[in-house]
Amino acid sequence: MGEKGVRSTLAASLAEALYRQRRYEEAEYFARAGLEAASPEDVASQALGRMVAAKLLAVRGTGDRAERTAREAVALAEQTDDLFTRGQSNLALAKVLLLADRRKEAIEALEAAVEASDRKGNIVSADRARALLTELER
């Protein structure tokens, strides 16, 4: 039928699931596919694809590109009232910064993730970000 809106979101979501399973090559494929299928106006898919791509770049040791990509995701999310995507993008940025051993900046991103997740009422994401914050503040 030519429908691409759902395809981009599903591909990006699958990329995130594969990333969490440390299936990085497959995650990269689906992150790229999601970004290619997403229209420029589909901020959620654009941001989610970038979140996964950034974490993959960080795992592979390309910190500068990873941070740039994560910050692009945050900037996209900040253009909207989508608190879920704001929280998730800041959480992804924090993970990228942690892999680059930049704790102070990671803490700031985690605080933004908690704030957005709390405002959304996303208890699971807020708790996940808080747990990372607690771990870093020790």
TORFIDO-574317 format. One record per residue (C-alpha): residue in three letters; y, z, x. Coordinates in steps of 0.2 Angstrom, whole numbers, padded with zeros to 4 digits, always signed. Example, Ala and Ser with C-alpha at 12.3 -4.5 7.8 and 13.67 -1.06 7.14 Angstrom:
<rs>
ALA / -0022 / +0039 / +0062
SER / -0005 / +0036 / +0068
</rs>
This chain:
<rs>
MET / +0000 / +0000 / +0000
GLY / +0011 / +0001 / +0015
GLU / +0016 / +0019 / +0013
LYS / +0022 / +0027 / +0029
GLY / +0031 / +0043 / +0024
VAL / +0015 / +0054 / +0022
ARG / +0006 / +0045 / +0037
SER / +0020 / +0051 / +0049
THR / +0019 / +0069 / +0043
LEU / +0000 / +0069 / +0043
ALA / -0001 / +0062 / +0060
ALA / +0011 / +0075 / +0067
SER / +0002 / +0089 / +0058
LEU / -0014 / +0083 / +0065
ALA / -0006 / +0082 / +0083
GLU / -0001 / +0100 / +0081
ALA / -0019 / +0105 / +0076
LEU / -0027 / +0096 / +0090
TYR / -0014 / +0103 / +0102
ARG / -0019 / +0121 / +0097
GLN / -0037 / +0116 / +0101
ARG / -0032 / +0110 / +0118
ARG / -0037 / +0093 / +0114
TYR / -0022 / +0086 / +0122
GLU / -0026 / +0068 / +0124
GLU / -0029 / +0066 / +0105
ALA / -0014 / +0077 / +0101
GLU / -0003 / +0065 / +0112
TYR / -0010 / +0050 / +0102
PHE / -0006 / +0057 / +0085
ALA / +0011 / +0064 / +0090
ARG / +0016 / +0047 / +0096
ALA / +0008 / +0039 / +0080
GLY / +0018 / +0051 / +0069
LEU / +0034 / +0047 / +0078
GLU / +0032 / +0028 / +0077
ALA / +0028 / +0029 / +0059
ALA / +0042 / +0041 / +0054
SER / +0058 / +0034 / +0048
PRO / +0074 / +0040 / +0057
GLU / +0078 / +0049 / +0041
ASP / +0062 / +0059 / +0040
VAL / +0068 / +0073 / +0050
ALA / +0053 / +0084 / +0047
SER / +0041 / +0072 / +0055
GLN / +0053 / +0067 / +0069
ALA / +0055 / +0085 / +0073
LEU / +0037 / +0090 / +0072
GLY / +0031 / +0075 / +0083
ARG / +0044 / +0080 / +0096
MET / +0038 / +0098 / +0095
VAL / +0020 / +0093 / +0099
ALA / +0026 / +0080 / +0112
ALA / +0037 / +0094 / +0121
LYS / +0023 / +0106 / +0122
LEU / +0011 / +0093 / +0129
LEU / +0024 / +0088 / +0142
ALA / +0026 / +0106 / +0147
VAL / +0007 / +0109 / +0148
ARG / +0007 / +0094 / +0160
GLY / +0021 / +0101 / +0171
THR / +0035 / +0090 / +0166
GLY / +0047 / +0104 / +0161
ASP / +0063 / +0095 / +0161
ARG / +0057 / +0081 / +0149
ALA / +0048 / +0095 / +0139
GLU / +0064 / +0105 / +0137
ARG / +0074 / +0090 / +0132
THR / +0061 / +0084 / +0119
ALA / +0060 / +0102 / +0112
ARG / +0079 / +0103 / +0111
GLU / +0079 / +0087 / +0102
ALA / +0067 / +0094 / +0089
VAL / +0078 / +0109 / +0087
ALA / +0094 / +0098 / +0085
LEU / +0085 / +0088 / +0072
ALA / +0080 / +0103 / +0062
GLU / +0097 / +0111 / +0063
GLN / +0104 / +0096 / +0054
THR / +0095 / +0101 / +0038
ASP / +0092 / +0116 / +0027
ASP / +0073 / +0116 / +0031
LEU / +0071 / +0133 / +0037
PHE / +0052 / +0131 / +0040
THR / +0056 / +0116 / +0053
ARG / +0070 / +0126 / +0061
GLY / +0058 / +0141 / +0064
GLN / +0044 / +0130 / +0070
SER / +0055 / +0120 / +0082
ASN / +0063 / +0136 / +0090
LEU / +0045 / +0143 / +0092
ALA / +0040 / +0126 / +0101
LEU / +0056 / +0127 / +0112
ALA / +0051 / +0145 / +0116
LYS / +0034 / +0140 / +0121
VAL / +0041 / +0126 / +0132
LEU / +0053 / +0138 / +0140
LEU / +0039 / +0151 / +0143
LEU / +0029 / +0138 / +0152
ALA / +0044 / +0135 / +0163
ASP / +0045 / +0154 / +0167
ARG / +0062 / +0155 / +0158
ARG / +0060 / +0171 / +0148
LYS / +0078 / +0175 / +0144
GLU / +0080 / +0158 / +0135
ALA / +0063 / +0159 / +0127
ILE / +0068 / +0176 / +0120
GLU / +0083 / +0168 / +0112
ALA / +0073 / +0154 / +0105
LEU / +0060 / +0166 / +0098
GLU / +0074 / +0176 / +0090
ALA / +0081 / +0160 / +0081
ALA / +0063 / +0157 / +0076
VAL / +0061 / +0174 / +0068
GLU / +0078 / +0173 / +0059
ALA / +0074 / +0156 / +0052
SER / +0056 / +0161 / +0047
ASP / +0062 / +0177 / +0039
ARG / +0075 / +0168 / +0029
LYS / +0062 / +0156 / +0023
GLY / +0050 / +0170 / +0019
ASN / +0037 / +0163 / +0031
ILE / +0029 / +0180 / +0036
VAL / +0015 / +0172 / +0046
SER / +0027 / +0162 / +0057
ALA / +0040 / +0177 / +0058
ASP / +0025 / +0188 / +0064
ARG / +0019 / +0176 / +0077
ALA / +0037 / +0174 / +0084
ARG / +0039 / +0193 / +0084
ALA / +0022 / +0196 / +0093
LEU / +0028 / +0184 / +0107
LEU / +0045 / +0193 / +0107
THR / +0036 / +0210 / +0109
GLU / +0025 / +0204 / +0122
LEU / +0040 / +0197 / +0132
GLU / +0050 / +0213 / +0130
ARG / +0037 / +0224 / +0139
</rs>
